Amino acid sequence: MSELFTPLKINDVVFKNRIGMSPMCQYSSDDGVASNWHMVHLGSKAVGGVGFIMTECTAVSHTGRISQGCAGLWSQKQAEALKPIVAFQKSFDAVTGIQISHSGRKGSAATALEGGSHLDADDATAWQTVSPTNTAFDPDGTRLWRAPKALSAEDIKHIQAQFVQSAVLAKDVGYDLLEVHCAHGYLLHSFLTPLVNTRDDHYGGDLKGRARFLLETVSKVREVWPANRALSVRISVHDFVDGGLIVEDSVQVGLWLKELGVDFIDCSGGGAVPAARGAIGNRTAEQPDMAGEIRKSTGLAVMAVGGITDPHHAERLISTAKADIVLLGREMMRNPHWAFDAAKALGADTRPVLAEQYGFFVGAS
């Protein structure tokens, strides 16, 4: 029997299988409002049979976006646009998740399709970015990266309130799982990593000080997020740069998060500084296995991500207890019916994977 196609229950949330789609920016929102693109993008994965779908990195405020095309959840208008998309996914028994985030010093940028560098200072649509310090993401690079504003303690409280507001809206939309984004060099990760956070106040210093922004934010979100649903935090488990976070640091952060009532650690990596930008989603030989180390050392359920494309690799990650859910990103974009193909490859029954009206059943073969 394929372990990849066994159910998983976290609180009252039941995943029909262990396959999930990783959050991926689509650059198709209008002032953060989801479009028909999102219905097709997210809906097609539900039709394709995955057990879990994570909506893309979704900003908690207008100035928390990465780019003008990025998704947001800070208004009722944005919430209303997401409701039919979530309802459609659930009609195919997919667990729905949303990742809420603040871009930090990597915001106010052109979309990746437009080069990804910061918008010109004289661009009326640009905004002031923020960070633990006023050091730009890549001050010596060929692309434009302007200096951010170093956040005050009062600024931090304001942004934490924005995370709470997004969590409340996500609850009302009907999401089954909420994820707080603390990876890839965005705001919460930039506070956690010593590669960026050189502050000398109580939001800097040792690991506990650097984790304070994250832990306070998660604690506040936990207060408003229903206990019977699932709560996740995405972290860069390794910075892949000397002097940065390593797995042992992430284990400790995971233990602190567990005390706060977090159910999942979503184990990504890299992105804090320019030298680690290419590590995001590409450390396929190491990153998925690191999820297993987090799982073993914290006792938390984990999601593994990073270049997973082969069904047999995904099966091994589940069957050897290195992951509870495997997340696919680019591969799922290429093949929305990956779950169906994986069932065939692993000899699992395809009947529960795709909707009956598609007539694709081949049984266990």
C-alpha positions in Angstrom: 0.0 0.0 0.0 1.3 3.5 -0.9 2.0 5.6 2.2 1.7 8.7 0.0 -2.0 8.0 -0.5 -2.9 7.4 3.1 -5.0 10.0 5.0 -3.6 12.3 7.6 -5.6 13.9 10.4 -4.4 17.1 12.2 -7.0 18.3 14.7 -10.3 18.2 12.7 -8.5 18.6 9.4 -8.3 15.5 7.3 -5.9 15.3 4.3 -7.1 12.6 1.9 -3.5 12.0 0.8 0.0 13.4 1.6 0.5 15.4 -1.6 0.3 19.2 -1.4 0.9 22.1 -3.7 3.5 24.6 -2.4 2.7 28.3 -2.4 3.9 30.0 -5.5 3.6 33.7 -6.4 1.4 34.1 -9.5 1.6 37.9 -10.0 -2.0 37.9 -11.1 -3.7 39.9 -8.4 -5.2 43.4 -8.6 -4.3 45.4 -5.5 -4.1 42.0 -3.7 -7.5 40.8 -5.0 -7.6 37.3 -6.5 -8.6 36.9 -10.1 -10.0 34.3 -12.4 -6.4 33.1 -12.8 -6.5 31.9 -9.2 -9.7 30.0 -9.7 -8.1 28.1 -12.6 -4.6 27.8 -11.0 -5.9 26.6 -7.6 -9.0 24.8 -8.8 -7.1 22.7 -11.3 -4.9 21.2 -8.6 -8.0 20.3 -6.6 -9.5 18.6 -9.7 -6.1 16.9 -10.2 -6.4 15.1 -6.9 -3.9 16.6 -4.4 -4.8 16.4 -0.8 -3.7 19.9 0.1 -3.4 23.2 -1.7 -1.5 26.2 -0.3 -2.5 29.6 -1.7 0.5 31.7 -2.6 2.4 34.0 -0.3 -0.4 36.5 0.7 0.5 39.9 2.1 -0.9 41.1 5.4 -0.9 44.7 4.2 -0.5 46.9 1.1 3.1 47.5 1.9 3.7 43.9 2.9 3.5 42.7 -0.7 6.5 41.7 -2.7 5.2 43.3 -5.9 2.1 45.0 -7.2 0.9 41.8 -8.7 1.0 39.8 -5.4 -1.9 38.5 -3.4 -3.2 40.2 -0.3 -5.6 39.6 2.6 -6.1 42.8 4.5 -9.6 43.7 3.3 -13.1 42.3 3.0 -13.0 42.7 -0.7 -10.0 40.4 -1.0 -11.7 37.9 1.3 -14.9 37.8 -0.8 -12.8 37.1 -3.9 -11.2 34.1 -2.2 -14.4 32.5 -0.9 -15.6 30.9 -4.2 -12.1 29.7 -5.0 -11.9 28.0 -1.6 -15.4 26.5 -1.9 -14.4 25.0 -5.3 -11.3 23.4 -3.9 -13.2 21.9 -1.0 -15.8 20.4 -3.4 -13.0 18.1 -4.5 -12.1 17.2 -0.9 -8.8 19.3 -1.0 -7.6 20.8 2.3 -7.2 24.5 1.7 -4.4 26.6 3.1 -3.2 30.2 2.9 0.3 31.5 3.7 0.3 35.0 5.2 3.4 37.1 4.9 5.2 40.4 5.0 7.9 41.0 2.3 10.1 43.1 4.5 13.1 44.6 2.6 12.4 42.5 -0.5 9.1 44.3 -1.2 8.2 47.2 -3.5 9.6 45.2 -6.3 8.7 44.6 -9.9 7.3 41.1 -10.5 9.7 38.3 -11.3 8.4 38.5 -14.9 9.6 42.1 -15.0 13.0 41.5 -13.5 12.2 41.5 -9.8 14.3 44.5 -8.8 13.0 47.4 -6.6 10.7 49.9 -8.2 12.4 53.3 -9.0 12.2 55.8 -6.1 10.3 58.2 -8.3 7.7 55.5 -9.2 4.4 56.7 -7.6 3.4 53.1 -6.9 6.6 52.3 -4.9 6.6 52.1 -1.1 9.0 52.2 1.8 10.3 48.7 2.7 11.2 47.7 6.3 13.6 45.3 7.9 15.5 44.7 11.2 18.1 47.3 10.0 18.4 49.8 7.2 20.7 47.6 5.1 19.4 46.9 1.6 19.0 43.3 0.4 21.8 43.6 -2.2 23.4 47.0 -2.0 26.3 45.9 -4.3 24.2 44.1 -6.9 23.4 45.0 -10.4 19.7 45.3 -9.7 18.2 48.1 -7.7 17.7 47.4 -4.0 16.9 50.5 -1.9 17.6 50.8 1.8 14.7 49.7 4.1 13.5 51.4 7.2 14.6 49.7 10.5 11.5 48.8 12.4 10.9 50.3 15.9 9.2 48.2 18.6 6.0 50.1 17.9 6.2 49.3 14.2 6.6 45.7 15.0 3.4 45.7 17.1 1.6 47.3 14.2 2.7 44.6 11.8 1.8 41.9 14.2 -1.7 43.3 14.3 -1.8 43.1 10.6 -1.0 39.4 10.8 -3.8 38.9 13.2 -6.3 40.8 10.9 -5.3 38.5 8.0 -5.7 35.4 10.2 -9.2 36.5 11.1 -10.1 37.1 7.5 -8.6 33.7 6.5 -10.8 32.1 9.2 -13.9 33.8 7.8 -13.0 32.8 4.2 -13.0 29.2 5.4 -9.4 28.0 5.1 -8.5 24.8 6.8 -4.9 25.7 7.4 -3.1 29.0 8.1 0.6 29.3 7.5 2.8 32.1 8.8 5.7 32.8 6.4 9.2 33.0 8.1 11.4 32.0 5.2 13.1 33.2 2.0 14.4 36.5 3.4 11.0 38.0 4.0 10.4 40.1 7.1 10.0 37.4 9.8 12.9 35.4 8.5 15.1 38.5 8.2 14.6 39.0 11.9 15.4 35.4 12.7 18.6 35.0 10.8 21.9 36.5 12.1 22.8 37.2 8.4 20.4 40.1 8.5 19.5 40.9 12.1 22.3 42.7 13.8 20.0 44.6 16.3 21.1 45.1 19.9 17.6 45.5 21.4 15.3 42.6 22.6 14.4 41.8 19.0 18.0 41.0 18.2 21.0 39.3 19.8 20.9 35.6 20.5 18.5 33.1 18.8 15.7 33.7 21.3 15.9 37.5 20.8 15.9 37.2 17.0 13.0 34.7 17.2 10.9 37.1 19.4 9.1 38.8 16.5 8.1 35.4 15.0 7.1 33.9 18.3 5.1 36.9 19.4 3.3 37.0 16.0 2.5 33.3 16.1 1.2 33.6 19.6 -1.1 36.4 18.6 -2.3 34.6 15.5 -2.9 31.4 17.6 -5.3 33.4 19.8 -7.6 34.1 16.8 -7.1 30.9 14.7 -9.6 28.1 15.5 -8.0 25.3 17.6 -9.7 22.6 15.4 -8.0 23.8 12.3 -4.3 23.6 11.4 -1.6 26.1 12.0 1.7 26.0 10.2 4.9 28.1 10.0 7.2 28.0 7.0 10.9 28.4 7.9 14.1 28.3 6.1 15.6 25.4 8.0 19.0 26.3 6.7 20.4 29.5 5.3 23.0 27.7 3.2 25.4 30.5 3.9 28.3 30.5 6.4 27.2 32.3 9.6 23.5 31.8 9.0 20.8 29.6 10.5 21.5 25.8 10.6 19.2 22.9 11.3 20.0 22.9 15.0 18.8 26.5 15.3 15.6 25.5 13.4 15.0 22.6 15.8 15.0 25.0 18.7 12.7 27.4 16.9 10.4 24.5 16.1 10.3 23.5 19.8 9.3 27.1 20.8 6.7 27.1 18.1 5.3 23.7 19.3 4.8 25.3 22.8 2.7 28.0 21.1 0.4 25.4 19.5 1.8 25.2 16.0 0.9 21.9 14.2 3.2 21.9 11.2 6.7 23.1 10.3 6.9 23.7 6.5 10.6 23.1 5.8 12.0 25.3 3.1 15.4 26.9 2.9 17.6 29.8 1.8 16.8 33.3 0.5 18.0 35.5 3.4 20.8 37.2 1.4 21.8 37.3 -2.2 24.2 34.4 -1.9 21.4 32.2 -0.7 18.8 33.4 -3.3 19.4 30.4 -5.6 19.0 27.9 -2.7 15.2 28.4 -2.7 13.7 25.2 -4.0 16.9 24.0 -5.5 18.8 22.2 -2.6 17.1 19.0 -3.6 19.8 16.7 -2.2 19.6 18.1 1.3 16.5 20.1 2.0 13.8 17.4 2.0 15.9 15.3 4.3 16.3 18.2 6.7 12.5 18.1 7.2 13.0 14.7 8.7 15.5 16.1 11.2 13.0 18.7 12.3 10.3 16.1 12.6 12.4 13.7 14.7 13.7 16.4 17.0 10.5 18.3 17.6 7.8 15.8 17.3 5.9 18.2 15.0 4.3 17.2 11.7 6.4 18.6 8.8 6.0 19.4 5.2 9.0 18.7 2.9 9.7 20.8 -0.2 12.5 21.4 -2.6 12.7 19.8 -6.1 10.4 16.9 -5.3 9.2 15.6 -8.7 9.4 11.8 -8.7 6.6 9.8 -7.1 9.0 7.2 -5.6 11.0 10.0 -4.0 7.8 11.4 -2.5 6.8 7.9 -1.3 10.2 7.4 0.4 9.9 10.7 2.3 6.6 9.6 3.7 7.4 6.0 4.3 10.7 6.7 6.1 9.0 9.3 8.4 11.0 12.3 6.9 7.8 14.1 6.1 4.0 14.0 6.8 3.2 15.9 3.6 5.3 16.5 0.5 4.9 19.8 -1.3 5.4 20.2 -5.0 5.8 23.6 -6.7 7.0 24.0 -10.2 6.3 20.3 -11.0 2.6 20.9 -10.0 2.4 23.9 -12.4 3.7 21.7 -15.2 1.4 18.8 -14.4 -1.8 19.6 -12.4 -2.6 15.8 -12.5 0.7 14.8 -10.9 -1.2 13.1 -8.0 -3.0 10.9 -10.5 0.2 10.0 -12.3 1.8 9.3 -9.0 -1.0 6.9 -8.0 -0.4 5.0 -11.2 3.3 4.9 -10.8 3.0 3.6 -7.2 0.3 1.1 -7.9 -2.3 2.9 -5.8 -6.0 3.0 -6.5 -6.6 6.0 -8.8 -10.4 6.1 -8.0 -10.1 8.5 -5.1 -7.6 10.8 -6.9 -9.6 12.3 -9.8 -13.2 13.1 -10.1 -15.4 10.2 -11.3 -16.7 12.2 -14.3 -13.2 12.1 -15.8 -13.3 8.4 -16.4 -9.6 7.9 -15.8 -9.9 5.0 -13.4 -7.4 2.2 -13.9 -7.6 0.6 -10.5 -4.5 -0.5 -8.6 -2.0 -1.4 -11.2 
